[in-house]
Amino acid sequence: MKHFKISFIVTFVLLGLAAWWGYSRNGVEGAIQALFIASILSIMEVSLSFDNAVVNASVLRNWNEFWQKLFLTVGIIVAVFGMRLVFPILIVSIATGLGLVDVMTMALNTPDEYSKHLTANHAQVAAFGGSFLLLVFLNFLFDQEKELHWLGWIEEKVGKHGNEGLSTLITLLAVFGCVALVPETQKLSVMMAGVGGIAVYLAVSFLSGMLEEEENDPVIGTAIKRGSIGGFLYLEVLDASFSFDGVIGAFAITSDVVIIMLGLAIGAMFVRSMTVFLVHKGTLEEFVYLEHGAHYAIGILALIMLASVKFHISEWFTGLSGVAFIGLSIWSSIRYKRQQEAQVLTN
């Protein structure tokens, strides 16, 4: 429970701010409504991002304490304020040509108009995030060094013949598929956004690979293996790809940008706490297929985001599909552990 202590403290503070904001606008009724909506948004954020926590933990467990703390402190600031407040405002600012202060004023005073501008650019954001997440999933699936396979020989065969070139080709084809779905006026911007997501993934991979070339150095090499700026940037972009989908979905529940930020911030804090819990408790070693389930959930989320350039897909379905994969992977892990124990007793 100690891993979640700060999250509970932040939750009480942010719910108090939500109640105050609601009360200042519509009295007691507004306070109750604000509390309810902020709670719903925080639950939605956790359900959408649980697989994100598992993947974060799978990377962070190999890092030293410095890089872990840097990501879990600086990272939470970027996640809460950067992705859930500043980035949406920046997108609306670019789309409308207005200044950041003007867009902030719009968000507070005319939230419906702000929401309209933000959702109008959903296709571009979905193409960027979807292409990045699809590469994350495919490169996990095509990892030839992976020894444990959740789907048995099928996953083993796919992993044996796949590589980063194939995953990039598949993702490019998926982006072209998105371009075919959108109206003529959006085709260029969606294509640029999708290719941009691929470019960012490849750039981060290149940076990480370039840093890892220093492994011959006994000091620098150890630092790279246990954490690096390349890995830090990778997790930040991954977190951004997850979080913005939640921001867009939140506007289906309320147009109040303050309540959205507070509710999603609570969820983000719990995701960070779950990440710390998974790292410190060695849960990924205990449940060997949990990382697999999280990556398959990322694959489904990527396809949902890419399809959402034209089709509306409920955020609840997105969240529940991720939870389903996590649940199945835990069940498979328990079965695997029992089988291993039975073999030991038999021998």
C-alpha positions as a printed NumPy array, in Angstrom:
array([[  0.   ,   0.   ,   0.   ],
       [  2.969,   2.324,   0.574],
       [  3.486,   2.581,  -3.193],
       [  0.044,   4.186,  -3.542],
       [  0.237,   6.537,  -0.527],
       [  1.228,   9.609,  -2.557],
       [ -1.43 ,   8.814,  -5.159],
       [ -4.158,   8.757,  -2.499],
       [ -2.919,  12.056,  -1.062],
       [ -2.89 ,  13.65 ,  -4.53 ],
       [ -6.353,  12.187,  -5.188],
       [ -7.859,  13.873,  -2.11 ],
       [ -6.198,  17.186,  -2.999],
       [ -7.301,  17.122,  -6.641],
       [-10.833,  15.988,  -5.786],
       [-10.964,  18.903,  -3.333],
       [ -9.909,  21.261,  -6.132],
       [-12.543,  19.73 ,  -8.418],
       [-15.236,  20.264,  -5.763],
       [-14.117,  23.87 ,  -5.251],
       [-14.147,  24.499,  -9.015],
       [-17.622,  23.02 ,  -9.357],
       [-18.912,  24.952,  -6.326],
       [-17.53 ,  28.249,  -7.673],
       [-19.51 ,  27.743, -10.869],
       [-22.764,  26.154,  -9.707],
       [-22.88 ,  25.87 ,  -5.92 ],
       [-23.306,  22.566,  -4.072],
       [-24.838,  20.857,  -7.097],
       [-21.832,  21.859,  -9.199],
       [-19.429,  20.536,  -6.542],
       [-21.138,  17.133,  -6.42 ],
       [-21.225,  16.906, -10.212],
       [-17.551,  17.873, -10.48 ],
       [-16.559,  15.228,  -7.92 ],
       [-18.514,  12.552,  -9.762],
       [-17.111,  13.404, -13.211],
       [-13.521,  13.689, -11.944],
       [-13.862,  10.246, -10.325],
       [-15.223,   8.708, -13.532],
       [-12.401,  10.247, -15.578],
       [ -9.742,   8.949, -13.184],
       [-11.156,   5.395, -13.402],
       [-11.292,   5.645, -17.201],
       [ -7.678,   6.825, -17.32 ],
       [ -6.48 ,   3.912, -15.172],
       [ -8.364,   1.37 , -17.302],
       [ -6.936,   2.862, -20.505],
       [ -3.379,   3.055, -19.191],
       [ -2.845,  -0.083, -17.09 ],
       [ -1.034,  -1.746, -19.99 ],
       [  1.104,   1.393, -20.209],
       [  2.165,   0.846, -16.597],
       [  3.169,  -2.759, -17.343],
       [  5.273,  -1.763, -20.356],
       [  6.869,   1.096, -18.407],
       [  7.743,  -1.341, -15.631],
       [  9.236,  -3.847, -18.098],
       [ 11.664,  -1.129, -19.229],
       [ 12.283,   0.543, -15.859],
       [ 13.154,  -2.672, -14.007],
       [ 16.516,  -2.748, -15.837],
       [ 17.333,   0.892, -15.062],
       [ 19.37 ,   2.191, -12.158],
       [ 17.773,   4.216,  -9.376],
       [ 18.714,   7.599, -10.893],
       [ 16.903,   7.018, -14.195],
       [ 13.928,   5.388, -12.47 ],
       [ 13.463,   8.399, -10.19 ],
       [ 13.967,  10.827, -13.074],
       [ 11.222,   9.203, -15.132],
       [  8.844,   8.833, -12.184],
       [  9.276,  12.502, -11.168],
       [  9.924,  14.484, -14.341],
       [  7.788,  12.004, -16.237],
       [  4.725,  12.614, -14.052],
       [  5.062,  16.386, -14.54 ],
       [  5.147,  15.905, -18.312],
       [  2.28 ,  13.397, -18.174],
       [ -0.041,  15.462, -15.987],
       [  0.63 ,  19.023, -17.109],
       [  2.31 ,  18.517, -20.467],
       [  0.121,  15.921, -22.162],
       [ -3.163,  16.575, -20.374],
       [ -3.124,  20.386, -20.41 ],
       [ -0.361,  22.029, -22.477],
       [ -0.296,  19.679, -25.488],
       [ -4.063,  19.866, -26.239],
       [ -3.876,  23.67 , -25.955],
       [ -0.861,  23.683, -28.288],
       [ -2.766,  21.617, -30.876],
       [ -5.737,  24.009, -30.806],
       [ -3.347,  26.965, -31.014],
       [ -1.688,  25.547, -34.148],
       [ -5.048,  24.644, -35.707],
       [ -6.673,  28.032, -35.082],
       [ -3.656,  30.344, -35.305],
       [ -4.499,  31.787, -31.874],
       [ -1.963,  32.39 , -29.101],
       [ -1.639,  30.   , -26.16 ],
       [ -3.177,  32.53 , -23.751],
       [ -6.158,  33.028, -26.073],
       [ -6.675,  29.278, -26.35 ],
       [ -6.464,  28.895, -22.559],
       [ -9.096,  31.613, -22.214],
       [-11.238,  29.767, -24.773],
       [-10.858,  26.502, -22.832],
       [-12.006,  28.131, -19.582],
       [-14.736,  30.44 , -20.89 ],
       [-16.072,  28.629, -23.985],
       [-15.127,  24.971, -23.438],
       [-17.517,  23.699, -26.118],
       [-15.688,  25.704, -28.784],
       [-12.321,  24.5  , -27.45 ],
       [-13.553,  20.901, -27.534],
       [-14.761,  21.351, -31.105],
       [-11.338,  22.565, -32.286],
       [ -9.532,  19.792, -30.393],
       [-11.685,  16.934, -31.677],
       [-11.48 ,  18.344, -35.212],
       [ -7.78 ,  17.384, -35.159],
       [ -8.37 ,  13.922, -33.709],
       [ -7.52 ,  12.121, -36.965],
       [ -4.016,  13.581, -37.077],
       [ -3.337,  12.822, -33.405],
       [ -4.725,   9.283, -33.769],
       [ -2.535,   8.624, -36.827],
       [  0.585,   9.793, -34.954],
       [ -0.12 ,   7.87 , -31.739],
       [ -1.471,   4.801, -33.538],
       [  1.577,   4.415, -35.781],
       [  3.969,   4.817, -32.842],
       [  2.091,   2.261, -30.703],
       [  1.778,  -0.194, -33.6  ],
       [  5.568,  -0.153, -33.989],
       [  5.95 ,  -0.782, -30.244],
       [  3.715,  -3.857, -30.528],
       [  5.172,  -5.229, -33.773],
       [  8.778,  -4.894, -32.631],
       [  7.884,  -6.775, -29.454],
       [  6.15 ,  -9.446, -31.551],
       [  9.095,  -9.701, -33.975],
       [ 11.734,  -9.88 , -31.234],
       [ 13.904, -12.859, -32.248],
       [ 15.646, -12.931, -28.857],
       [ 12.396, -13.511, -26.971],
       [ 12.479, -16.972, -25.398],
       [  9.003, -17.198, -23.863],
       [  6.022, -17.098, -26.239],
       [  2.482, -16.538, -24.973],
       [  0.807, -17.883, -28.139],
       [  3.183, -20.822, -28.489],
       [  4.55 , -21.883, -31.875],
       [  2.517, -19.256, -33.771],
       [  4.186, -16.396, -31.92 ],
       [  7.546, -18.169, -32.17 ],
       [  7.278, -18.481, -35.987],
       [  6.182, -14.864, -36.384],
       [  9.009, -13.673, -34.174],
       [ 11.547, -15.772, -36.065],
       [ 10.747, -14.309, -39.487],
       [  9.851, -10.742, -38.515],
       [ 12.225,  -7.813, -38.084],
       [ 12.181,  -4.032, -37.669],
       [ 11.997,  -3.518, -41.426],
       [  8.83 ,  -5.617, -41.676],
       [  7.224,  -3.84 , -38.717],
       [  7.963,  -0.462, -40.335],
       [  6.493,  -1.641, -43.659],
       [  3.308,  -2.907, -41.972],
       [  2.934,   0.358, -40.072],
       [  3.41 ,   2.406, -43.248],
       [  0.683,   0.366, -44.938],
       [ -1.573,   0.986, -41.927],
       [ -0.939,   4.736, -42.247],
       [ -1.813,   4.618, -45.961],
       [ -4.996,   2.789, -44.968],
       [ -5.849,   5.67 , -42.612],
       [ -5.23 ,   8.178, -45.392],
       [ -7.723,   6.313, -47.587],
       [-10.386,   6.616, -44.873],
       [-10.303,  10.378, -44.311],
       [-11.713,  13.179, -46.508],
       [ -9.532,  14.734, -49.192],
       [ -8.862,  17.831, -47.079],
       [ -7.282,  15.73 , -44.303],
       [ -5.282,  13.233, -46.363],
       [ -1.982,  15.131, -46.382],
       [ -2.069,  16.073, -42.681],
       [ -3.023,  12.533, -41.608],
       [ -0.254,  11.025, -43.746],
       [  2.297,  13.47 , -42.308],
       [  1.123,  12.695, -38.763],
       [  1.329,   8.93 , -39.309],
       [  4.764,   9.111, -40.919],
       [  5.76 ,  11.473, -38.095],
       [  4.876,   8.797, -35.521],
       [  7.055,   6.289, -37.387],
       [  9.884,   8.827, -37.657],
       [  9.806,   9.584, -33.918],
       [  9.922,   5.87 , -33.057],
       [ 12.852,   5.269, -35.419],
       [ 14.65 ,   8.379, -34.148],
       [ 14.379,   7.25 , -30.528],
       [ 15.513,   3.733, -31.511],
       [ 18.49 ,   5.204, -33.376],
       [ 19.427,   7.376, -30.389],
       [ 19.226,   4.401, -28.035],
       [ 21.283,   2.254, -30.408],
       [ 23.897,   4.976, -30.814],
       [ 24.236,   5.32 , -27.052],
       [ 24.482,   1.554, -26.595],
       [ 27.516,   1.508, -28.884],
       [ 29.392,   3.003, -25.919],
       [ 28.956,  -0.255, -23.976],
       [ 32.656,  -1.035, -24.442],
       [ 33.316,   1.732, -21.937],
       [ 33.051,   0.058, -18.503],
       [ 31.453,   3.138, -16.906],
       [ 29.3  ,   4.605, -19.662],
       [ 28.205,   1.16 , -20.854],
       [ 26.818,   0.225, -17.451],
       [ 24.906,   3.509, -17.263],
       [ 23.38 ,   2.94 , -20.7  ],
       [ 22.23 ,  -0.58 , -19.851],
       [ 20.563,   0.644, -16.692],
       [ 18.974,   3.754, -18.157],
       [ 19.617,   6.356, -20.841],
       [ 18.202,   9.481, -22.43 ],
       [ 17.088,   7.317, -25.366],
       [ 15.046,   5.063, -23.102],
       [ 13.677,   8.086, -21.231],
       [ 12.466,   9.688, -24.479],
       [ 10.975,   6.371, -25.604],
       [  8.855,   6.056, -22.456],
       [  7.791,   9.717, -22.64 ],
       [  6.556,   9.371, -26.238],
       [  4.876,   6.077, -25.338],
       [  3.124,   7.742, -22.424],
       [  2.074,  10.629, -24.662],
       [  0.59 ,   8.233, -27.217],
       [ -1.488,   6.612, -24.484],
       [ -2.569,   9.763, -22.684],
       [ -3.877,  11.859, -25.559],
       [ -6.441,   9.218, -26.465],
       [ -7.782,   9.603, -22.94 ],
       [ -7.896,  13.402, -23.304],
       [ -9.987,  13.143, -26.479],
       [-12.272,  10.573, -24.865],
       [-12.764,  12.747, -21.79 ],
       [-14.544,  15.387, -23.867],
       [-17.29 ,  12.834, -24.523],
       [-18.023,  13.016, -20.788],
       [-17.522,  16.721, -20.071],
       [-16.266,  19.84 , -21.838],
       [-14.856,  21.398, -18.645],
       [-11.095,  21.382, -19.272],
       [-10.269,  21.934, -15.577],
       [-12.247,  18.87 , -14.456],
       [-10.73 ,  16.859, -17.312],
       [ -7.192,  17.762, -16.258],
       [ -7.883,  17.019, -12.575],
       [ -9.607,  13.691, -13.273],
       [ -6.967,  12.462, -15.716],
       [ -4.184,  13.655, -13.408],
       [ -5.543,  11.398, -10.648],
       [ -5.51 ,   8.483, -13.075],
       [ -1.978,   9.329, -14.204],
       [ -0.753,   9.295, -10.596],
       [ -2.176,   5.808, -10.029],
       [ -0.602,   4.584, -13.269],
       [  2.76 ,   5.852, -11.985],
       [  2.157,   4.119,  -8.643],
       [  1.296,   0.866, -10.402],
       [  4.519,   1.181, -12.399],
       [  6.561,   1.557,  -9.188],
       [  4.693,  -1.351,  -7.582],
       [  5.374,  -3.648, -10.542],
       [  9.074,  -2.754, -10.532],
       [  9.684,  -3.058,  -6.787],
       [  7.588,  -6.183,  -6.21 ],
       [  9.044,  -8.096,  -9.152],
       [  5.553,  -8.761, -10.472],
       [  6.79 ,  -9.203, -14.046],
       [  9.009, -12.075, -12.924],
       [  6.099, -13.609, -11.008],
       [  3.599, -13.284, -13.872],
       [  5.74 , -14.125, -16.89 ],
       [  3.093, -13.389, -19.534],
       [  2.026, -10.02 , -18.106],
       [  4.388,  -8.106, -20.396],
       [  3.024, -10.065, -23.367],
       [ -0.564,  -9.188, -22.45 ],
       [  0.33 ,  -5.512, -22.126],
       [  1.922,  -5.436, -25.585],
       [ -1.05 ,  -7.177, -27.177],
       [ -3.259,  -4.575, -25.483],
       [ -1.026,  -1.899, -27.042],
       [ -1.49 ,  -3.567, -30.433],
       [ -5.285,  -3.442, -30.07 ],
       [ -5.116,   0.186, -28.897],
       [ -2.957,   1.065, -31.922],
       [ -5.492,  -0.472, -34.32 ],
       [ -8.346,   1.285, -32.506],
       [ -6.567,   4.636, -32.751],
       [ -5.836,   4.159, -36.451],
       [ -9.445,   3.128, -37.147],
       [-10.728,   6.097, -35.131],
       [ -9.622,   8.511, -37.86 ],
       [-13.04 ,   7.707, -39.355],
       [-14.98 ,   5.462, -36.963],
       [-16.027,   6.32 , -33.408],
       [-14.998,   3.61 , -30.967],
       [-16.122,   3.871, -27.349],
       [-13.399,   4.654, -24.815],
       [-14.946,   2.054, -22.527],
       [-14.418,  -0.638, -25.172],
       [-10.806,   0.505, -25.569],
       [-10.2  ,   0.311, -21.832],
       [-11.965,  -3.02 , -21.345],
       [-10.104,  -4.666, -24.246],
       [ -6.809,  -3.718, -22.597],
       [ -7.969,  -5.018, -19.217],
       [ -9.103,  -8.278, -20.891],
       [ -5.634,  -8.918, -22.346],
       [ -4.014,  -8.128, -18.995],
       [ -6.424, -10.505, -17.224],
       [ -5.797, -13.323, -19.715],
       [ -2.04 , -12.887, -19.421],
       [ -2.233, -13.116, -15.609],
       [ -4.35 , -16.293, -15.874],
       [ -1.87 , -17.784, -18.369],
       [  1.016, -16.865, -16.06 ],
       [ -0.599, -18.656, -13.129],
       [ -1.193, -21.759, -15.279],
       [  2.411, -21.671, -16.5  ],
       [  3.738, -21.412, -12.96 ],
       [  1.618, -24.363, -11.803],
       [  2.797, -26.464, -14.751],
       [  6.424, -25.649, -13.946],
       [  5.906, -26.585, -10.295],
       [  4.191, -29.849, -11.311],
       [  7.147, -30.734, -13.567],
       [  9.588, -30.122, -10.721],
       [  7.583, -32.413,  -8.411],
       [  7.359, -35.088, -11.117],
       [ 11.104, -35.032, -11.723]])
